[in-house]
Amino acid sequence: MSKLICIDDSIKAGMEEFVAHAYQQWVKKDKTYTIRQVLENEGIVTGVLLNEVRNEPIYQKLLGYVQEPAFRMNRFAEIEENHAEIYMEEAIGELL
């Protein structure tokens, strides 16, 4: 399974209320995640569902059906499995 690191956990101004309602769990910058499923979302925007984050399905107005809210793929950078530990060690080293 592909590992990702969150590079953008920001919420656009004016979207705070929607995000608080739609997402019981939100991603955190610099945390690693594992892709559970990639959603093409009718070609609107590619999203990912993550093993470490689960949210209740909601009606998606743009899509016209109920689905678990996904995270935009561009919020993440893919990291290779064998580099995940190295990256985390480097990140921890920078914090110390």
Secondary structure by P-SEA (a helix, b strand, c coil): cbbbbbccccccccaaaaaaaaccccccccbbbbbcccccccccbbbbbbcccccccccccccccccccccccccbbbbcccaaaaaaaaaaaaac
